[in-house]
């Protein structure tokens, strides 16, 4: 990636129209961040220590929890740093890293939701062949594929953004380095790149959403064919958590990148929801709707409390 810029650092202004609320936002976002880390780490521990949960569905849930640990960590530490009264300056390299890892983890999650929908499709529509189709090798290839294609998408978007010359203004009117905020600072015509970026950012989640919609259309048809009410309820319950997580993940993308007239305050509010609140809610969504995860979580918490008492 070529750096044509004479700018060596940027200044993050933070969330628009929140002047004087730094202390309140710091406490609120710190709580969100801690709950996100603790919740997802507990999910990882619950799945790791319960042999009953060593299945493809929970394997992908583990990968989602790992993404949910790192995704808010892209922007939250720096945001908490300057909300506590410290410098708002971020280096050029730091800004590049923020943009790359934000889109890498976001795209990886998007692909992962699609893979999880496919897993549910196979489990409900082809239950007798589930263990053959979703074997360990296939799961590993799908998991690696989500990260691989996520890195390709992120590399493309990051290169597209930072190939532009940044030779003057260096104040980012946002709380982290994202594409719309960075393009405003470029010393060149960005109209063509904005269109390419919009198509790229919009096409990927749209494609994933259509694949998910196709999977769940087939799942719905299979569920409606189940004669027993208990069987239908069980099938619906295994999918409801995933559908809730999908809505929480895809709606912010639509609101931020596909709106005709960008609204800085709305964008920032939705990004905070996407960066902090959704990763915090995912462990609750998947644990509250799943008896096996809840029982495993209880065992993990009991073991942790026993160890802490011994110390």
C-alpha positions, 0 to 999 in steps of 0.5 A: 500500500503506497502512502502518498500523504504528507499527513503523518497523524490525524485528530479524532473529534469523537461523536458529533454533538456530544461536547460536555458529555465525555465523562458520561460517555466514558463510563457508559462505553467502558461498561459496554466494553467490559460486558462485551469482553466478559460475555463473549469470553464466558461463551468461549469457556462454556463451549470449550469445557462442555463436550456436548457443545463440540458441534459445528453450530457451537464451533461457528458460535465460538468464531463469532465470539472471537470476532465479537471480542476483537471487533469493539477493540478496534475503536473502543480503547482509543475512544475511551482513551480520549474520552478520559481526557487524553490526546485525540491524536492517532497516527497515520498507521494507526488510522490505516489499522483501524479502518482495515481491522474494522472492515476485516472483522465486520466482513468476517462476521457477515460471512460467518452469519451466512455460514451459520445459516447454511449450518442450520439449513443442513441441520433442519433440512438434511438431518440424517446427513448432517454429520457427513456434510458438516464434518470437521474438514468442511467446518475448518474450510468454512471458518478459514474462508470467512476470514480469508474473504474478509481480509480480501474485502478489507484490503481492497477497501483500505487500499482504495481509501489510503491510495488518496493523497492526504495533504492538508486537513487532518481532523477526522469528524468522527470517533474512529477512522472509517471510509466516509470520514476519511474521504472528506479529508482527501486532497483529490476528487473522491466521487468515483472512489465513493461510488466504487466503495459504496458498491463494494460495501453494499454488495457484500452484505446484500449477497450474504443477506440473500444467501441467508434469506434463501437458507431460511426460506428452505428452513421455514418450508421444512419446519412447516412440514413437521407434524408435531408442535414440539418438533416445530417449536424446537426447530424454531428455537434453534433458529430464532437466536441466529435470526435476531443476531442477523438483524442486529448485525445487518441493520447498522450496515444498511443505515450507515453505508446505504443512506442517500444523505449521510447524517453524522450524528445518526451514523455515529449512534448506529456505529456505537450500536454496531461496535459495542452494543451488538457484540455485547448482546450476542452472548445474551441472545445465544445463551438465553435461548439455549438450555445447553449453553445456559447449563454450561455457563452455570458450570463455568461460573461455579468453577470460577467462583470456587477457584476465586474462593480458594485463592 
